[in-house]
């Protein structure tokens, strides 16, 4: 693969992750889940390294992420410096520094997995990507945390 092909893949993956955070911020759970392969996984971790949740497949990703808050919650996701490696024309991986903020609506119903009113998190997304029929998808997304601050 030449330099232009490699840079093209890197830009495609930056745009894919930009769509991911845009869809999250706008509560577009089916669109977000559609960025994953049909068997894709999403595993957010806690700052201590333990698994917070593990989701497999588009349906479970859309349902679980969508159920984590209410329609009036404000979600803000930022992606920063990235390191992306295009392994081949159909395989790549990358790491993004990230920050996310969740402000739950005043009347939000808290649940066991998300018992907070507000959250401010810092960490990284670690992604494995595959290209299927000319389109890039997330095969595996792992979110690791450096810090999580909550309000209750």
N, C-alpha and C positions, 0 to 999 in steps of 0.2 A: 504494500500500500504506500502511495506517495504522500508527500506532505499535504497537498491539497485535499486528498481523500480523508486523511487523518483529521485535518482541521474542520472539514465539513461534518464529520461524525461528532466531533467535540461540540460544534455549534448546535447540531441537532439535539444532542443530549442536554445541553444548557436550556434549550427551548422546551424540551420535554419536562424538565424539572421546574421551569418557570410556569408551565401550564399546571403542574401538580399543585404548587402553592396558590396559584390563582383560583383553581377549582376549590381548594380547601377553604380559602378566605371567603368564597362566594357560596359555600354550602352546596356545591355541585357534586354530590357524592357519586352518582353514576358516571359522570364524566371523569372524575378522579379515578375511580376503579377501572375505567376503560383504558387508562394509561398503563395498566398492568397486563401481563400475559394472563390467559384464562386461569392458569394455575399459580399465578404470582403470589408472593407472600409479602406481608408488612409486619414488622416486629419492632414496636417501640420498647425501649428499655428505660429503667429508672436510673438515677445517678449512681446507685450502688452496683450497677451492672446487671441486676436481675431483670427478667422479662416482665414488662408491664402487661402487654397483650401480645397475642400472636394470631394473625389473620391469614387465611389461605383462600385464594380464589377471589375473583372480582365481586361475587355476590356477598361474601362474608366481609370483605374490605368495605364495600359501600354501606352495608347494614351496620357494622360495628363503628366505623368512623362517624357515620351519620347519626347514630344513636348516642354519641358521646356528649351531645349538647343540644340546645334548643335552637329554633329558627331565629330567635332574636339575639343569640349570642354573637359577640363580635370576635372574629378570628383574624389574627394578623400573623403572617409567616414571612420571614425574610431568609433568603439564601445569600451567602457570601462566598468567599474564596472557594474555588473548586479545584480538584485534581482529577482529571479524567484521562483514562488510558483506553485508547481504541486498540483492542487486542487483534481484531480482524474486522472484516466488512460486516460481520453479523454478531459480534460479541464485544462488549466493553464493560468497564466498571469505573466508578468514581466516588469521590467523597466531597461533600459540601458542608461547610460550616453553616449553622442555622440558628435562628432565634424565632420563638413563637410566643404569642401573647393570646390569652383567651380571657375575655371579660363576659361573664355569664349575665344574662338578663336578671333583673331584680326578682322576678317571679320564677326563676329557673328551678326545676326539680332536680335535686342532686341525686346521684346514684352511687352504688358501691365502687365502681371503677373510677368515677369522676366526682368525688364528694366536695369539690371546691367551688368557690364563687369566682375566683380569678387565678390565673396561672401565668407565669413568665418563665420561659425555659430557654436554655442554651445548650447546644450540642452539635451533633453531626449526623448527616444522612450518609449512609454507605449503600451504594446501589450497584446491582448487577443488571446489565441491559442485554437484550437480544433484538436483532433485527429480523422481522418476519415479513416477507413479501414487500421489502422496501420501506417498512415502517418500524421505528424503534419503540420498544416496550420495556417496562420495568419488570424484570423477572423476580428480583428480590430487593426489598428495601428494608434496611435496618436503621433505626434511629437510636443513637446513643446520646446520653445526657451528661453534661458537665455539671449542670445546676438546674434546679427547679425551685421557684419561689411561688408559694400559694397564699391566697387570702381566703378566709372562710366566713 
